[in-house]
Amino acid sequence: MPVMSDKWIVEMSKSKGMISPFSEKQVRDGISFGVSSYGYDISLADEFKIFDPSSISELDPKKDSSANFKDFKGDSVLIPPNSFILARTKEYFKIPRNILTICPGKSTYARNGVLVNVTPFEPEWEGFATISLSNTTPVPVRVYANEGIAQLIFLKADEECLTSYKDKKGKYQSQKEITLSKSDKEATK
């Protein structure tokens, strides 16, 4: 599986709309985002869901947890100590059928105790990505909208898959907002 270059990322984004909005050059004002040598540094939108643990004893990925999150919109947000928030990318993605992505967090945030979790973007997945940002420190950590958060790396398969995310009607296909976990039963309703 070769890693795709900046030249390929630019071509696919300009001709196929793979990333939108798209920054052909790396923007280095604040925490960088845009094209890099072998990836794309994704940025955060200004919408967040802040986890509020005050009224629950557990989170269950098979149950509706929307009451446990507070919506917040702003240029930056504080992640509470030893907690997490959900965010979404500013960019909308359309992943080609022969591509899989991985997405490590940016070192700037890792050096401040923030772990970024984004699952792989499967072949033919599209949408805004929901991102989990965990604060591993005992103090609040600030993250910034419209700046970089993680780097998307594009891996090209040696042959096309038999079944893509779109083919199997994946439960997070074409998401337009921060999407909480869905059970398979919820997704088929």
C-alpha positions as semicolon CSV with decimal commas, in nm:
position;residue;x (nm);y (nm);z (nm)
1;M;0,000;0,000;0,000
2;P;0,186;0,310;-0,114
3;V;0,146;0,638;0,071
4;M;0,009;0,905;-0,162
5;S;0,205;1,226;-0,226
6;D;0,116;1,594;-0,210
7;K;0,090;1,596;-0,593
8;W;-0,179;1,322;-0,583
9;I;-0,368;1,490;-0,295
10;V;-0,378;1,821;-0,484
11;E;-0,492;1,654;-0,809
12;M;-0,767;1,447;-0,640
13;S;-0,895;1,743;-0,441
14;K;-0,902;1,978;-0,741
15;S;-1,044;1,732;-0,997
16;K;-1,260;1,502;-0,780
17;G;-1,349;1,720;-0,478
18;M;-1,183;1,473;-0,238
19;I;-1,130;1,749;0,025
20;S;-1,343;2,062;0,054
21;P;-1,256;2,330;0,153
22;F;-0,905;2,252;0,037
23;S;-0,574;2,428;0,112
24;E;-0,324;2,348;-0,161
25;K;-0,039;2,484;0,049
26;Q;0,028;2,432;0,417
27;V;-0,114;2,728;0,611
28;R;0,127;2,807;0,894
29;D;-0,072;3,077;1,076
30;G;-0,136;2,923;1,419
31;I;-0,135;2,541;1,419
32;S;-0,070;2,439;1,058
33;F;-0,319;2,276;0,823
34;G;-0,331;2,194;0,451
35;V;-0,119;1,981;0,218
36;S;0,208;1,838;0,347
37;S;0,457;1,613;0,167
38;Y;0,263;1,288;0,216
39;G;-0,059;1,390;0,386
40;Y;-0,316;1,653;0,459
41;D;-0,331;1,833;0,793
42;I;-0,701;1,855;0,873
43;S;-0,851;2,141;1,071
44;L;-1,131;2,178;1,325
45;A;-1,465;2,344;1,260
46;D;-1,598;2,580;1,528
47;E;-1,856;2,328;1,658
48;F;-1,791;2,113;1,964
49;K;-1,973;1,878;2,200
50;I;-1,840;1,894;2,555
51;F;-1,889;1,582;2,764
52;D;-2,067;1,641;3,098
53;P;-2,019;1,344;3,334
54;S;-2,216;1,499;3,623
55;S;-2,540;1,303;3,577
56;I;-2,426;0,957;3,464
57;S;-2,231;0,661;3,593
58;E;-2,128;0,517;3,255
59;L;-2,125;0,576;2,882
60;D;-2,264;0,299;2,663
61;P;-2,191;0,316;2,287
62;K;-2,515;0,125;2,221
63;K;-2,733;0,386;2,397
64;D;-2,822;0,746;2,317
65;S;-2,579;0,969;2,504
66;S;-2,684;1,306;2,360
67;A;-2,807;1,431;2,700
68;N;-2,449;1,398;2,830
69;F;-2,302;1,650;2,585
70;K;-2,330;2,028;2,578
71;D;-2,311;2,197;2,236
72;F;-2,057;2,478;2,206
73;K;-1,961;2,703;1,916
74;G;-1,654;2,923;1,923
75;D;-1,303;3,004;1,799
76;S;-1,155;2,786;2,073
77;V;-1,274;2,553;2,348
78;L;-1,136;2,416;2,672
79;I;-1,123;2,040;2,714
80;P;-1,193;1,972;3,083
81;P;-0,922;1,794;3,287
82;N;-0,909;1,416;3,241
83;S;-1,206;1,431;3,003
84;F;-1,285;1,460;2,633
85;I;-1,486;1,654;2,378
86;L;-1,612;1,575;2,032
87;A;-1,544;1,799;1,736
88;R;-1,568;1,779;1,360
89;T;-1,341;1,862;1,074
90;K;-1,385;2,183;0,880
91;E;-1,322;1,975;0,568
92;Y;-1,571;1,744;0,396
93;F;-1,410;1,429;0,251
94;K;-1,494;1,198;-0,041
95;I;-1,258;0,903;-0,019
96;P;-1,189;0,712;-0,343
97;R;-1,277;0,342;-0,364
98;N;-0,911;0,229;-0,370
99;I;-0,798;0,446;-0,076
100;L;-0,790;0,396;0,303
101;T;-0,674;0,667;0,541
102;I;-0,513;0,675;0,882
103;C;-0,507;0,987;1,095
104;P;-0,253;1,054;1,372
105;G;-0,283;1,368;1,586
106;K;-0,051;1,665;1,554
107;S;0,251;1,673;1,784
108;T;0,172;2,028;1,900
109;Y;-0,138;1,900;2,081
110;A;0,024;1,572;2,191
111;R;0,290;1,780;2,367
112;N;0,008;1,939;2,566
113;G;-0,158;1,613;2,669
114;V;-0,426;1,603;2,398
115;L;-0,485;1,271;2,224
116;V;-0,669;1,276;1,892
117;N;-0,877;0,977;1,784
118;V;-1,010;0,955;1,432
119;T;-1,092;0,613;1,291
120;P;-0,974;0,525;0,938
121;F;-1,175;0,672;0,652
122;E;-1,283;0,364;0,462
123;P;-1,305;0,335;0,082
124;E;-1,593;0,553;-0,051
125;W;-1,672;0,702;0,290
126;E;-1,772;1,065;0,272
127;G;-1,864;1,334;0,521
128;F;-1,728;1,561;0,789
129;A;-1,519;1,353;1,030
130;T;-1,616;1,342;1,397
131;I;-1,305;1,364;1,614
132;S;-1,261;1,268;1,979
133;L;-1,014;1,490;2,164
134;S;-0,899;1,357;2,503
135;N;-0,728;1,570;2,765
136;T;-0,493;1,346;2,961
137;T;-0,381;1,626;3,197
138;P;-0,520;1,739;3,535
139;V;-0,584;2,092;3,398
140;P;-0,800;2,223;3,110
141;V;-0,639;2,233;2,764
142;R;-0,745;2,477;2,491
143;V;-0,791;2,369;2,127
144;Y;-0,853;2,603;1,835
145;A;-1,109;2,604;1,555
146;N;-0,994;2,674;1,199
147;E;-0,646;2,539;1,276
148;G;-0,477;2,201;1,237
149;I;-0,558;1,906;1,463
150;A;-0,433;1,588;1,288
151;Q;-0,271;1,461;0,969
152;L;-0,461;1,243;0,723
153;I;-0,242;0,990;0,539
154;F;-0,380;0,831;0,222
155;L;-0,292;0,466;0,150
156;K;-0,359;0,325;-0,196
157;A;-0,462;-0,041;-0,221
158;D;-0,309;-0,267;-0,484
159;E;-0,664;-0,356;-0,598
160;E;-1,016;-0,224;-0,534
161;C;-1,217;-0,372;-0,250
162;L;-1,522;-0,588;-0,318
163;T;-1,740;-0,390;-0,074
164;S;-1,686;-0,024;0,010
165;Y;-1,826;0,174;0,303
166;K;-2,081;0,324;0,064
167;D;-2,180;-0,021;-0,067
168;K;-2,253;-0,150;0,283
169;K;-2,446;0,170;0,367
170;G;-2,220;0,252;0,662
171;K;-2,392;0,419;0,957
172;Y;-2,169;0,729;0,948
173;Q;-2,192;0,786;0,571
174;S;-2,244;1,150;0,461
175;Q;-2,251;1,290;0,816
176;K;-2,290;1,666;0,819
177;E;-2,243;1,734;1,191
178;I;-2,071;1,594;1,499
179;T;-2,221;1,247;1,521
180;L;-2,244;1,056;1,848
181;S;-2,198;0,679;1,850
182;K;-2,475;0,481;1,684
183;S;-2,559;0,117;1,735
184;D;-2,621;-0,084;1,420
185;K;-2,989;-0,103;1,521
186;E;-3,014;0,280;1,541
187;A;-2,841;0,320;1,204
188;T;-3,101;0,108;1,022
189;K;-3,401;0,307;1,150
